[in-house]
């Protein structure tokens, strides 16, 4: 083969994407074979759904799909129909661009790093920062203005005036102050909220460059918790972060404090969280992620009056696919040029 071998890749879209965005990819890599067969993909249940509605392919369709997997050298997303046997069905793949930021646990669970040793995995980190930050803004303003109480009173037909509060001078602690935490800070600081950030390596970084007032390492968590009016969890699920917020950490918070979890459910001891919410030692919790998803129907969290349950949808947006394509096209150019890709997964740290 003449020229750069990366000019002759075979790219397969394995999850649903708008046709106009596929054409954008084709225009960016004109020498590639770009395969997009919507009839073989799971149709979306909502805008930018990459899991899709389960469908059963016929024998001929399945044979066609497996032939496409076998020919691919680059995949857009992890095939939701062949998670278990993807390494065997796609032996030539050297790069997978994910549509999610939190793929570390999937890669570990499926042992993709060991079973696909020549493959690079890149995440969609950063794509979901804006909608997640707006979810945090909703949570902290909703708590301050009594949104859960208003919804309950409206449902019960009760007119009862009350006093909320405001956000100026409040302190928000972000655990996992990366791209999401930076966007949270950008959104909430104009309201007079002080932002404290915890990140794995804060040394030498000016807090102002990431829209924070202070930056600390993970060892400062216990000292910072009593200062927080709002605790926002935005860290990935890793060995270091699993169960990092337990009974002791929750007890260190003010009774007026609010927990917002947009990271992963495994970061929190859910039983301890339920206990403090029931006792009133935590004012409210605004939860997008849970230990078990979907949240079991018998979970007490559904019925607690000081809890908002979001079905892992805080990050989703009808604009998501266009943002993912911005990232993907940037990475496509980098791949062709032999430059470092953006958002390469560290398969040891899992982010």
C-alpha positions as CSV (number, residue, x, y, z in Angstrom):
1,X,0.0,0.0,0.0
2,X,1.4,3.4,-1.0
3,X,1.6,6.4,1.2
4,X,0.4,6.7,4.8
5,X,-1.4,3.5,5.9
6,X,-3.7,5.7,8.0
7,X,-5.1,7.2,4.9
8,X,-6.8,3.9,4.1
9,X,-8.7,2.9,7.2
10,X,-12.1,1.3,7.4
11,X,-14.4,3.1,9.9
12,X,-17.6,1.5,11.1
13,X,-20.3,3.4,13.0
14,X,-21.7,0.9,15.6
15,X,-24.2,3.2,17.3
16,X,-26.8,5.5,15.9
17,X,-25.8,8.9,14.6
18,X,-27.4,11.4,12.3
19,X,-26.6,10.9,8.6
20,X,-25.5,14.5,8.1
21,X,-22.9,14.0,10.8
22,X,-21.7,10.9,9.1
23,X,-21.3,12.9,5.9
24,X,-19.2,15.3,7.8
25,X,-16.8,12.5,8.7
26,X,-16.7,11.2,5.1
27,X,-15.7,14.7,4.0
28,X,-12.9,14.8,6.6
29,X,-11.4,11.4,5.6
30,X,-12.1,11.1,1.9
31,X,-9.7,8.3,1.4
32,X,-11.3,6.1,4.1
33,X,-14.0,3.5,3.7
34,X,-16.7,4.9,6.0
35,X,-19.5,2.4,6.8
36,X,-22.8,3.6,8.2
37,X,-25.8,1.2,7.9
38,X,-28.6,2.6,10.0
39,X,-30.8,-0.4,9.3
40,X,-28.4,-2.6,11.2
41,X,-28.1,-0.3,14.2
42,X,-30.3,0.0,17.3
43,X,-32.7,2.9,16.8
44,X,-32.4,5.7,19.4
45,X,-35.0,5.9,22.2
46,X,-34.3,9.7,22.6
47,X,-32.0,12.2,20.9
48,X,-28.3,11.2,21.1
49,X,-29.1,7.7,22.6
50,X,-26.2,5.4,21.8
51,X,-27.5,2.3,23.6
52,X,-30.6,2.2,21.4
53,X,-33.8,0.3,21.5
54,X,-33.0,-3.5,21.4
55,X,-33.8,-5.1,18.1
56,X,-33.4,-8.6,16.7
57,X,-31.4,-8.8,13.5
58,X,-32.3,-11.5,11.0
59,X,-29.7,-14.1,10.1
60,X,-28.7,-12.3,6.9
61,X,-28.5,-9.0,8.7
62,X,-26.4,-10.5,11.5
63,X,-24.0,-12.1,9.1
64,X,-23.6,-8.8,7.3
65,X,-23.0,-7.0,10.5
66,X,-20.3,-9.4,11.7
67,X,-18.6,-9.1,8.3
68,X,-18.5,-5.4,8.7
69,X,-17.0,-5.8,12.2
70,X,-14.4,-8.1,10.8
71,X,-13.3,-5.5,8.2
72,X,-13.2,-2.5,10.5
73,X,-10.0,-0.9,11.7
74,X,-11.7,2.0,13.5
75,X,-15.0,1.9,15.4
76,X,-17.2,4.8,16.4
77,X,-18.4,3.5,19.7
78,X,-18.4,0.1,21.4
79,X,-20.9,-2.1,19.6
80,X,-23.9,-2.4,22.0
81,X,-24.9,-5.6,20.3
82,X,-21.6,-7.4,20.8
83,X,-20.0,-6.2,24.0
84,X,-18.9,-9.7,25.1
85,X,-17.4,-10.9,21.9
86,X,-16.3,-7.6,20.3
87,X,-12.5,-8.5,20.4
88,X,-13.1,-11.7,18.5
89,X,-15.5,-10.3,16.0
90,X,-13.4,-7.1,15.3
91,X,-9.8,-8.4,15.4
92,X,-8.4,-5.6,13.1
93,X,-9.7,-2.7,15.1
94,X,-6.9,-0.4,16.3
95,X,-8.9,2.5,17.7
96,X,-12.4,2.9,19.3
97,X,-13.8,6.3,19.8
98,X,-16.4,6.1,22.6
99,X,-19.5,8.3,23.0
100,X,-19.2,8.3,26.8
101,X,-16.7,9.8,29.2
102,X,-16.9,7.0,31.7
103,X,-15.8,3.9,29.8
104,X,-13.1,2.7,32.2
105,X,-15.2,0.2,34.1
106,X,-16.6,-1.2,30.8
107,X,-13.1,-1.7,29.4
108,X,-12.0,-3.4,32.7
109,X,-15.1,-5.6,33.0
110,X,-14.8,-6.8,29.4
111,X,-11.0,-7.1,29.7
112,X,-10.7,-5.2,26.4
113,X,-7.2,-3.9,27.2
114,X,-6.0,-7.5,27.5
115,X,-8.1,-8.9,24.7
116,X,-7.4,-6.0,22.3
117,X,-3.8,-5.1,23.2
118,X,-3.2,-3.2,20.0
119,X,-6.3,-1.0,20.3
120,X,-6.5,2.6,21.6
121,X,-9.6,3.7,23.4
122,X,-10.6,7.3,23.5
123,X,-13.4,8.8,25.6
124,X,-15.9,11.6,25.0
125,X,-14.6,13.5,28.1
126,X,-15.6,17.1,27.9
127,X,-18.6,16.7,25.6
128,X,-21.0,16.5,28.5
129,X,-19.6,19.2,30.7
130,X,-22.1,21.9,29.7
131,X,-25.3,19.9,30.4
132,X,-23.9,18.4,33.6
133,X,-22.9,21.9,34.8
134,X,-26.4,23.1,34.1
135,X,-27.8,20.2,36.1
136,X,-25.7,21.3,39.0
137,X,-27.0,24.8,38.6
138,X,-30.6,23.5,38.6
139,X,-29.8,21.5,41.7
140,X,-28.3,24.3,43.8
141,X,-30.9,26.9,42.7
142,X,-33.7,24.4,43.0
143,X,-32.6,23.6,46.6
144,X,-32.2,27.3,47.5
145,X,-35.6,28.2,46.2
146,X,-37.5,25.1,47.5
147,X,-38.2,23.4,44.2
148,X,-38.9,19.9,45.8
149,X,-41.2,21.5,48.3
150,X,-43.1,23.5,45.7
151,X,-43.5,20.4,43.5
152,X,-44.8,18.4,46.5
153,X,-47.2,21.2,47.5
154,X,-48.5,21.6,44.0
155,X,-49.1,17.9,43.7
156,X,-51.1,17.9,47.0
157,X,-52.9,21.1,46.3
158,X,-51.4,22.9,49.3
159,X,-50.9,26.7,49.4
160,X,-48.3,27.4,52.1
161,X,-45.8,30.3,51.9
162,X,-42.2,29.7,53.0
163,X,-38.8,31.3,52.9
164,X,-36.1,30.0,50.6
165,X,-32.6,31.3,50.5
166,X,-30.1,32.7,48.0
167,X,-26.7,31.6,46.7
168,X,-24.5,34.5,47.3
169,X,-21.7,33.7,49.6
170,X,-22.3,30.0,49.6
171,X,-19.5,27.4,49.1
172,X,-19.6,24.7,46.6
173,X,-17.0,21.8,46.7
174,X,-16.4,19.9,43.5
175,X,-14.8,16.5,44.0
176,X,-13.2,15.7,40.6
177,X,-12.5,19.2,39.4
178,X,-11.7,18.4,35.8
179,X,-13.6,19.6,32.7
180,X,-17.0,19.2,34.3
181,X,-15.9,20.9,37.5
182,X,-14.4,23.8,35.5
183,X,-17.7,24.2,33.7
184,X,-19.6,24.1,37.0
185,X,-17.3,26.8,38.3
186,X,-17.9,28.9,35.2
187,X,-21.6,28.7,35.6
188,X,-22.0,29.2,39.4
189,X,-19.3,31.7,40.3
190,X,-21.2,34.7,38.7
191,X,-23.9,34.0,41.3
192,X,-21.5,34.7,44.1
193,X,-20.8,31.1,44.9
194,X,-17.3,30.2,46.1
195,X,-15.9,27.2,44.4
196,X,-13.5,24.7,46.0
197,X,-12.0,22.1,43.8
198,X,-10.4,18.7,44.5
199,X,-8.4,17.1,41.7
200,X,-5.8,14.4,41.6
201,X,-2.9,16.7,40.7
202,X,-3.6,20.4,41.6
203,X,0.0,21.4,42.0
204,X,1.1,24.5,40.0
205,X,-2.4,25.1,38.5
206,X,-3.9,28.6,39.0
207,X,-7.4,28.0,40.3
208,X,-8.7,30.9,38.3
209,X,-7.8,29.1,35.0
210,X,-10.4,26.4,36.0
211,X,-13.0,28.7,37.4
212,X,-12.2,27.9,41.1
213,X,-11.3,29.9,44.1
214,X,-9.2,27.2,45.7
215,X,-7.7,23.9,44.4
216,X,-6.7,21.0,46.6
217,X,-5.5,17.4,46.4
218,X,-7.6,14.4,47.4
219,X,-6.0,14.4,50.9
220,X,-7.8,17.6,51.7
221,X,-11.3,16.1,51.4
222,X,-12.0,15.6,55.1
223,X,-10.9,19.2,55.9
224,X,-13.0,20.7,53.1
225,X,-16.3,18.9,53.7
226,X,-17.4,21.0,56.7
227,X,-17.0,24.1,54.6
228,X,-19.3,22.9,51.9
229,X,-22.9,24.1,51.4
230,X,-23.0,22.1,48.3
231,X,-21.0,18.9,47.6
232,X,-20.8,18.0,43.9
233,X,-19.3,14.7,42.9
234,X,-17.9,14.7,39.4
235,X,-15.1,12.1,39.8
236,X,-14.8,8.9,37.7
237,X,-15.3,5.5,39.2
238,X,-11.9,4.1,39.9
239,X,-10.2,2.1,42.6
240,X,-9.3,5.4,44.3
241,X,-12.8,6.9,44.2
242,X,-15.0,3.9,45.0
243,X,-16.9,4.5,48.2
244,X,-15.1,7.7,48.9
245,X,-18.2,9.3,50.4
246,X,-19.4,7.1,53.3
247,X,-21.0,7.6,56.7
248,X,-18.0,9.4,58.1
249,X,-17.8,11.9,55.2
250,X,-21.5,12.5,55.2
251,X,-21.4,13.2,58.9
252,X,-18.7,15.8,58.3
253,X,-21.1,17.9,56.2
254,X,-23.3,20.6,57.6
255,X,-26.9,19.6,58.3
256,X,-27.9,22.2,55.8
257,X,-25.6,20.8,53.1
258,X,-26.7,19.4,49.7
259,X,-25.2,16.5,47.8
260,X,-25.2,16.5,44.0
261,X,-23.9,13.4,42.3
262,X,-23.2,13.5,38.6
263,X,-20.1,11.2,38.8
264,X,-20.9,7.6,39.4
265,X,-23.2,5.9,42.0
266,X,-20.2,3.8,43.3
267,X,-18.6,7.0,44.7
268,X,-21.2,7.0,47.5
269,X,-22.3,4.5,50.2
270,X,-25.9,4.6,49.2
271,X,-27.2,3.1,52.5
272,X,-25.4,5.7,54.5
273,X,-26.8,8.4,52.2
274,X,-30.3,7.1,52.7
275,X,-29.8,7.1,56.5
276,X,-28.6,10.8,56.6
277,X,-31.4,11.9,54.3
278,X,-34.0,10.2,56.4
279,X,-32.7,11.7,59.7
280,X,-32.5,15.2,58.3
281,X,-28.7,15.4,58.8
282,X,-28.5,16.2,55.1
283,X,-30.8,18.8,53.6
284,X,-31.3,17.2,50.2
285,X,-29.7,15.1,47.5
286,X,-29.9,15.6,43.7
287,X,-28.9,12.3,42.2
288,X,-28.2,11.4,38.5
289,X,-26.3,8.2,39.2
290,X,-26.8,5.2,41.6
291,X,-25.2,2.1,42.8
292,X,-27.6,0.0,40.7
293,X,-29.0,1.3,37.5
294,X,-31.9,1.4,36.7
295,X,-32.6,2.4,40.3
296,X,-34.6,-0.6,41.8
297,X,-38.3,0.2,42.2
298,X,-38.1,-0.7,46.0
299,X,-35.3,1.8,46.6
300,X,-36.2,4.3,49.4
301,X,-34.7,7.1,47.3
302,X,-37.8,7.2,45.1
303,X,-40.0,8.3,48.0
304,X,-37.8,10.5,50.1
305,X,-39.1,14.1,50.0
306,X,-35.6,15.6,50.0
307,X,-34.3,13.7,46.9
308,X,-34.5,14.3,43.2
309,X,-34.0,11.1,41.1
310,X,-32.7,11.7,37.6
311,X,-32.4,8.5,35.4
312,X,-28.7,9.1,34.5
313,X,-29.8,11.8,32.1
314,X,-28.1,14.9,33.4
315,X,-25.4,14.6,30.7
316,X,-27.7,14.0,27.7
317,X,-28.6,16.8,25.3
318,X,-30.1,16.9,21.9
319,X,-26.9,18.7,20.8
320,X,-24.7,15.9,22.1
321,X,-23.9,14.1,18.8
322,X,-22.7,17.3,17.1
323,X,-20.3,17.9,20.0
324,X,-19.1,14.3,19.9
325,X,-18.5,14.7,16.2
326,X,-16.4,17.8,16.8
327,X,-14.2,15.7,19.1
328,X,-14.1,12.8,16.7
329,X,-13.2,14.8,13.6
330,X,-10.3,16.4,15.6
331,X,-9.1,13.0,16.6
332,X,-9.5,11.7,13.0
333,X,-7.1,14.4,11.8
334,X,-4.7,13.6,14.7
335,X,-4.9,9.8,13.8
336,X,-4.1,10.5,10.2
337,X,-1.1,12.7,11.1
338,X,0.2,10.4,13.7
339,X,-0.3,12.9,16.5
340,X,-1.5,12.1,20.0
341,X,-5.2,11.5,20.3
342,X,-7.4,13.5,22.7
343,X,-8.9,11.7,25.7
344,X,-7.0,8.4,25.5
345,X,-8.2,6.1,28.2
346,X,-5.6,5.2,30.9
347,X,-6.6,1.6,31.3
348,X,-5.0,1.4,34.8
349,X,-6.5,4.6,36.3
350,X,-9.7,4.0,34.3
351,X,-10.2,7.5,33.0
